[in-house]
Amino acid sequence: MENELITLASYDNSFTANLYKTKLEAAGITCYLMDEHSTVLTPFLSNAIGGIKLRVFLEDAERALQVLDEDDLPEGDSEA
């Protein structure tokens, strides 16, 4: 499916999620954080909604995983 978004990873805090988002954007990969505001405003719901999800387009997924595998940022809870 064209323009399909997939979840690469999920995080329990906004700081880590935004570090990885910025890293992907610096590599030229369009990405989005889903449920960031819900998790920040109501942290007790984080597990129920699956945390903050880092999403990319399917066609960028392989390259995004390679960028995230460069081990210069703190580890997240990878779901890839």
CORURKA-V209769 format. One record per backbone hydrogen bond with DSSP energy under -1.0 kcal/mol. CO is the residue of the C=O (numbers start at 1). NH is the residue of the N-H. Records with the same first field share a line. If there is no record, write none. Layout:
CO=NH ; NH
//
This chain:
1=4
4=58
6=56
8=79
9=54
10=77
11=52
13=17
14=18
15=19
16=20
17=21
18=22
19=23
20=24
21=25
22=26
24=29
25=28
32=55
34=53
35=39
36=40
37=41
38=42
42=45
43=46
45=49
46=51
52=11
53=34
54=8 ; 9
55=32
56=6
57=60
58=61
60=64
61=65
62=66
63=67
64=68
65=69
70=72
76=78
77=10
//
